[in-house]
Amino acid sequence: MSLKGKLAKPHLQALRGFLEFVDSNPSASVGILALLTQPQHSPSQRSVESWDLHPVFTSDTRSACLKICGWGDAQDAANLDTVCTDNEAMGQFGRSAMLAVMNFNLQRAVVALRASSVPNDTLISLLETFPLRELEDKVRTLFVKLAELEEDEYVSSALLFLSGLTANQILLRKRLEVRDRLAIACRFYLDSALLAFLKAELEQCKASGDPHGVLLTGLTAESLPLIDKYLRGTKDRETGAVLGVYLLRNRVEAAHAWVDDYTSFLNLEGLFEQRCLFDIEKNRMLGAASGQSASSPNCATCGNSLGSSHLLEPSHRSTWNDPHTRSLFNHCTHCRKLLPKCALCMRPLNYTNPYLELSKAKSAQSPPKPQEQTYTEWVGWCQRCKHGGHVGHLTQWFDSNVECPVSGCSCRCNALDEETS
């Protein structure tokens, strides 16, 4: 499962949609406010699809903002149908109908309303009878009365829209999801009013700890206080870790705390399989962002990779053909510090010399074959106390012991599987 898949809670659906959009459109990670204030953002134009009662303002940036909010491409009927179908698959028929109405597609709104478990026959009949641009004052007045009786906030908002109330009036009356409030503003507000509204929405998200304010701030350092307030109020470590990985991909190093908190929690609970799956996906994302192998281990002293990517630098090239280079290293090639020692034999742990691995990839001739390590020489460690050593030595120790071999450590490493099963 991808990291986004962990945001399965219904109230985080919009946040998950934003991350999915960012994965395919990395430039959107800066958020709506940054997109609308960037120097290359051009003034919006009134769209030809506008209705006299509801003028639409468009620009390339506004279109990107609508996609961030999960509204898709408003000018593409096929795309609108896809967005509506996705909402209906999740039982959100009212939202689907509102999206169709606010995109001036009453026929698609009727499809959504008919699919609902409680069809609104009166509204369906009105939408099928009166074309959008031929709605009379009496009909619009009827829409206002129906909106007052409607329990679904989205259907009620669609009725108010059809009655001729402005987008601002609708947003003052109805408390829709943050993503839809932002989308309505991005579609119908003048440039002069749009930024002020969005900034006010961000302040409300900060005050309430609503993580959907991230759509406005983007995956940037500005989102940290907002996310932190949400996490303190909900203790939702999983969401913090997912957002943390995305923030780390954008070089926001403070997010390490949320990722570390989540992995420590998984370790303490004995959820080692979930920890491994999380680490695999995290390393895949961060490895792709840094251009380095996600599976490369790091030095415990300096934190640098023990892999060979840095050996491509010119300063290291003279070492490639060094005949005295050993097949195995017991130290970091960056800081030269010895690797941790095996808890039982007290000898430094080894890893395959990356110089020889690089030589193999760079040379057409067969380089000296690296010394292969048997399984017993591999490195193993406890996910709870972090002590470890050679697999062969650990196997022998735990054949007759339960506790960690390190003096003073009372961790029952060998009993963890039994405790969590």
C-alpha positions in Angstrom: 0.0 0.0 0.0 1.2 3.5 -0.8 1.6 6.1 1.9 -1.4 7.9 0.6 -3.4 4.7 1.2 -2.9 5.3 4.9 -5.1 8.3 4.7 -8.2 6.1 4.5 -10.2 8.1 7.1 -13.3 9.7 5.3 -12.5 13.1 6.7 -9.0 13.0 5.2 -10.2 12.1 1.7 -9.5 15.6 0.3 -6.0 15.5 1.7 -5.3 12.2 0.1 -6.6 13.6 -3.2 -4.2 16.5 -2.9 -1.2 14.2 -2.3 -2.2 12.1 -5.4 -2.3 15.3 -7.5 1.1 16.3 -6.2 2.6 13.0 -7.1 1.7 13.6 -10.8 2.2 17.4 -10.6 5.1 18.2 -8.3 4.8 21.9 -8.9 1.5 21.9 -7.1 3.2 21.0 -3.8 3.7 24.7 -3.0 -0.1 25.1 -2.5 -2.9 27.3 -3.8 -1.7 30.6 -2.2 1.8 30.3 -3.6 0.4 29.4 -7.1 -1.9 32.5 -7.1 0.8 34.9 -6.0 3.7 33.7 -8.2 5.1 36.4 -10.5 4.1 34.5 -13.7 0.4 34.3 -12.6 -1.6 36.2 -15.1 -4.9 38.1 -14.3 -8.0 36.0 -14.7 -10.4 36.4 -17.6 -14.2 36.1 -17.6 -15.0 32.7 -19.1 -17.4 32.3 -22.1 -19.2 29.5 -20.1 -20.4 32.1 -17.6 -24.0 32.5 -16.7 -25.3 36.0 -16.1 -26.1 35.3 -12.5 -22.7 33.6 -11.9 -19.7 34.9 -13.9 -16.8 32.5 -14.0 -13.2 33.7 -13.9 -10.5 31.5 -15.4 -6.7 31.3 -15.7 -4.2 28.5 -16.0 -3.4 29.0 -12.3 -7.0 28.9 -11.2 -7.5 25.7 -13.2 -4.6 24.1 -11.3 -6.1 25.2 -8.0 -9.5 23.6 -8.9 -7.6 20.3 -9.6 -5.9 20.6 -6.2 -9.4 20.8 -4.7 -10.6 17.7 -6.6 -12.8 19.6 -9.0 -11.0 18.4 -12.1 -11.2 20.4 -15.4 -14.4 22.4 -15.3 -14.4 22.9 -19.1 -14.2 19.2 -19.9 -17.5 17.4 -19.7 -15.8 14.0 -19.7 -13.5 15.0 -16.8 -16.5 16.4 -14.9 -18.3 13.1 -15.3 -15.3 11.2 -14.0 -15.1 13.4 -10.9 -18.9 13.0 -10.3 -18.7 9.3 -10.8 -15.8 9.0 -8.2 -17.9 11.0 -5.7 -21.0 8.8 -6.3 -18.8 5.7 -5.8 -18.1 7.0 -2.3 -21.8 7.7 -1.6 -21.4 11.5 -2.0 -24.3 12.1 -4.4 -25.1 15.5 -3.0 -21.5 16.7 -3.6 -21.6 15.2 -7.1 -24.9 17.1 -7.9 -23.5 20.4 -6.6 -20.3 20.0 -8.7 -22.4 19.4 -11.8 -24.7 22.4 -11.1 -21.8 24.8 -10.4 -20.3 23.6 -13.7 -23.6 24.4 -15.4 -24.3 20.8 -16.3 -27.9 20.2 -15.0 -28.2 16.9 -16.9 -25.2 15.4 -15.0 -26.7 16.8 -11.7 -29.9 14.8 -12.5 -27.9 11.6 -13.0 -26.3 12.1 -9.5 -29.7 12.9 -7.8 -31.3 9.8 -9.4 -28.5 7.6 -8.2 -29.0 8.7 -4.6 -30.7 6.3 -2.2 -33.2 9.1 -1.5 -33.9 10.7 -4.9 -35.1 14.3 -4.7 -38.0 14.0 -7.2 -39.1 17.6 -7.0 -35.7 18.9 -7.7 -35.1 16.4 -10.5 -38.4 17.4 -12.1 -37.5 21.1 -12.0 -34.0 20.6 -13.4 -35.4 18.5 -16.3 -38.2 21.1 -17.0 -36.3 24.4 -17.0 -33.1 25.0 -19.0 -30.5 26.8 -16.9 -30.6 30.1 -18.7 -34.4 30.2 -18.8 -35.0 30.0 -15.0 -37.8 32.4 -14.2 -37.9 34.5 -11.0 -40.7 32.3 -9.6 -38.6 29.2 -10.1 -35.6 30.7 -8.5 -37.7 31.8 -5.5 -38.9 28.2 -5.2 -35.2 27.0 -5.2 -34.6 29.2 -2.1 -37.5 27.6 -0.3 -36.4 24.1 -1.2 -32.9 24.9 0.0 -34.3 25.8 3.4 -35.9 22.4 3.7 -33.0 20.4 2.3 -30.9 18.6 4.9 -28.0 17.8 2.6 -25.6 20.8 2.7 -24.4 20.2 -0.9 -27.8 19.8 -2.5 -28.9 22.9 -0.5 -25.9 24.8 -1.8 -26.8 23.8 -5.4 -30.3 25.1 -4.9 -29.1 28.4 -3.6 -26.7 28.6 -6.6 -29.6 28.1 -9.0 -31.7 30.7 -7.1 -29.1 33.3 -8.1 -27.4 33.8 -4.7 -23.7 34.8 -5.2 -20.9 32.4 -4.4 -20.0 34.7 -1.4 -23.6 34.5 -0.1 -23.6 30.7 -0.4 -20.3 30.4 1.5 -21.5 32.6 4.2 -24.6 30.4 4.7 -23.1 27.0 4.2 -20.2 25.3 5.9 -19.0 23.1 3.2 -15.7 21.1 3.2 -12.6 23.3 3.0 -11.7 22.0 -0.5 -15.1 22.9 -1.9 -15.1 26.4 -0.3 -11.7 27.0 -1.9 -12.8 25.7 -5.2 -16.0 27.8 -5.3 -13.9 30.9 -4.6 -11.3 30.0 -7.2 -14.1 29.6 -9.8 -16.4 32.6 -9.1 -14.5 35.2 -7.1 -12.8 38.3 -8.7 -9.1 38.5 -8.3 -9.5 41.4 -5.9 -11.5 39.3 -3.5 -10.0 35.9 -4.0 -6.7 36.2 -2.1 -8.4 37.8 0.9 -10.9 35.0 1.1 -8.2 32.3 0.9 -6.1 33.9 3.6 -9.1 34.1 5.9 -9.8 30.4 5.2 -6.2 29.6 6.1 -6.5 31.4 9.4 -9.6 29.4 10.3 -7.8 26.2 9.5 -4.9 27.2 11.7 -7.3 28.1 14.5 -9.2 24.8 14.3 -6.2 22.6 13.4 -7.8 21.5 10.1 -5.1 19.7 8.1 -6.8 20.7 4.9 -5.2 24.1 5.3 -2.3 22.3 3.6 -4.1 22.8 0.3 -3.4 26.5 0.8 0.1 26.4 2.4 1.3 23.5 0.3 3.8 20.9 1.6 6.1 23.7 2.9 7.4 24.9 6.3 4.4 27.2 6.6 2.2 24.1 7.0 4.2 22.9 10.1 2.2 24.8 12.9 -1.1 23.8 11.3 -0.3 20.1 11.0 1.2 20.1 14.5 -2.0 21.5 16.0 -4.0 18.8 14.2 -1.7 16.0 15.5 -1.7 17.3 19.1 -5.5 17.3 19.1 -6.0 13.9 17.4 -2.8 11.9 18.2 -3.1 10.8 14.5 0.5 9.6 14.2 -0.1 7.9 10.9 -1.3 11.0 9.1 1.6 12.9 10.6 4.1 10.4 9.3 2.6 10.4 5.8 2.6 14.2 5.6 6.1 14.1 7.2 7.5 12.0 4.3 6.0 14.4 1.7 7.5 17.4 3.6 10.9 15.7 3.8 10.7 15.2 0.1 10.4 19.0 -0.1 13.4 19.4 2.2 11.4 20.4 5.2 13.7 18.7 7.8 11.6 19.5 10.8 9.1 16.9 9.7 11.6 14.1 10.7 10.1 14.3 14.2 6.7 13.1 13.0 8.2 10.3 11.0 10.4 9.2 13.8 7.5 9.3 16.3 5.4 7.0 14.1 8.2 4.5 13.5 9.1 4.4 17.2 5.4 3.8 18.0 5.3 0.9 15.6 8.4 -0.6 17.2 7.0 -0.3 20.7 3.8 -1.9 19.7 5.6 -4.8 18.0 4.2 -3.9 14.6 7.4 -4.7 12.7 5.8 -5.8 9.5 3.9 -2.4 9.2 7.2 -0.6 10.1 9.0 -2.4 7.3 6.3 -1.6 4.8 6.3 2.0 5.8 10.1 2.2 5.6 10.1 0.7 2.1 7.6 3.2 0.8 9.3 6.1 2.6 12.7 5.2 1.2 11.2 4.8 -2.3 9.9 8.3 -2.1 12.8 10.0 -0.5 15.3 8.0 -2.6 13.6 9.1 -5.8 13.7 12.7 -4.5 17.4 12.6 -3.7 18.4 10.6 -6.8 20.1 8.0 -4.5 19.3 4.4 -4.0 16.5 4.0 -1.5 17.9 0.8 -0.2 21.4 2.1 0.7 22.2 1.9 4.5 23.6 5.0 6.3 26.6 5.5 8.6 25.5 5.8 12.2 28.2 8.4 12.9 27.9 10.9 10.0 24.6 9.8 8.5 26.0 9.5 5.0 25.1 6.7 2.6 27.3 3.5 2.7 26.5 3.1 -1.0 28.6 4.1 -4.0 26.8 7.1 -5.4 29.3 9.6 -4.0 32.2 7.7 -5.6 31.1 9.1 -8.9 32.7 12.4 -7.8 36.0 13.3 -9.5 37.9 13.3 -6.1 37.2 9.6 -5.7 38.1 8.4 -9.2 41.7 7.6 -8.5 40.6 5.0 -6.0 38.7 2.9 -8.5 41.7 1.1 -9.7 43.6 0.9 -6.4 44.9 -2.7 -6.3 45.1 -2.6 -2.5 41.4 -1.9 -2.1 39.8 -4.5 0.1 36.8 -6.6 -0.8 35.0 -5.7 2.4 34.9 -2.5 4.4 34.5 -2.2 8.1 34.4 1.7 8.1 32.4 4.5 6.5 34.1 5.9 3.3 33.0 9.4 4.2 34.1 9.9 7.9 36.4 6.8 8.1 34.8 5.8 11.4 34.5 2.1 12.2 31.0 0.6 11.8 29.2 -0.7 15.0 30.6 -3.9 16.5 28.8 -7.2 16.7 27.3 -7.5 20.2 28.8 -11.0 20.6 32.2 -11.2 18.8 32.9 -7.4 19.3 34.4 -7.2 15.8 33.2 -4.3 13.5 30.5 -5.3 11.1 31.5 -5.4 7.4 29.8 -4.4 4.1 30.8 -5.0 0.5 33.3 -2.5 -0.8 31.4 -0.1 -3.0 34.5 0.8 -5.0 34.6 -2.7 -6.5 30.9 -2.6 -7.2 31.4 0.7 -9.0 34.4 -0.7 -10.9 32.2 -3.6 -12.1 29.7 -1.1 -13.5 32.3 1.2 -15.0 34.8 -1.2 -16.5 34.3 -3.4 -19.5 36.9 -5.9 -18.1 36.0 -8.1 -15.2 37.1 -6.5 -12.0 38.3 -8.5 -9.0 35.3 -10.5 -7.7 34.2 -9.0 -4.3 34.4 -11.3 -1.4 30.9 -12.7 -0.9 29.4 -12.7 2.6 27.6 -15.8 3.7 24.2 -15.4 5.5 25.8 -16.0 8.9 27.9 -12.8 8.3 24.9 -10.6 7.4 23.8 -8.0 9.9 20.7 -8.4 12.1 19.3 -6.3 14.9 16.4 -6.0 17.3 13.8 -3.4 16.1 13.1 -2.5 19.7 16.5 -2.0 21.5 18.5 -1.6 18.2 21.3 -4.0 19.4 22.5 -6.6 17.0 25.5 -8.2 15.2 26.3 -11.0 12.8 23.3 -13.2 12.1 25.2 -16.4 12.7 26.3 -15.2 16.2 22.8 -14.0 17.0 21.3 -17.3 16.0 23.6 -19.2 18.3 22.9 -16.8 21.2 19.2 -17.0 20.9 19.2 -20.8 20.7 19.6 -20.8 24.5 18.8 -17.2 25.5 15.8 -14.8 25.4 17.3 -11.5 26.5 19.6 -9.2 24.5 23.3 -10.2 24.6 24.3 -6.6 25.4 25.2 -6.2 29.1 22.7 -4.0 30.9 20.0 -4.4 28.3 16.9 -6.3 29.5 15.1 -6.4 26.1 13.6 -9.8 25.5 14.5 -9.7 21.8 13.8 -13.3 21.1 10.4 -13.2 22.7 9.0 -10.3 20.8 7.3 -12.4 18.1 5.5 -14.5 20.8 4.4 -11.3 22.7 2.9 -9.8 19.6 1.3 -12.9 18.1 
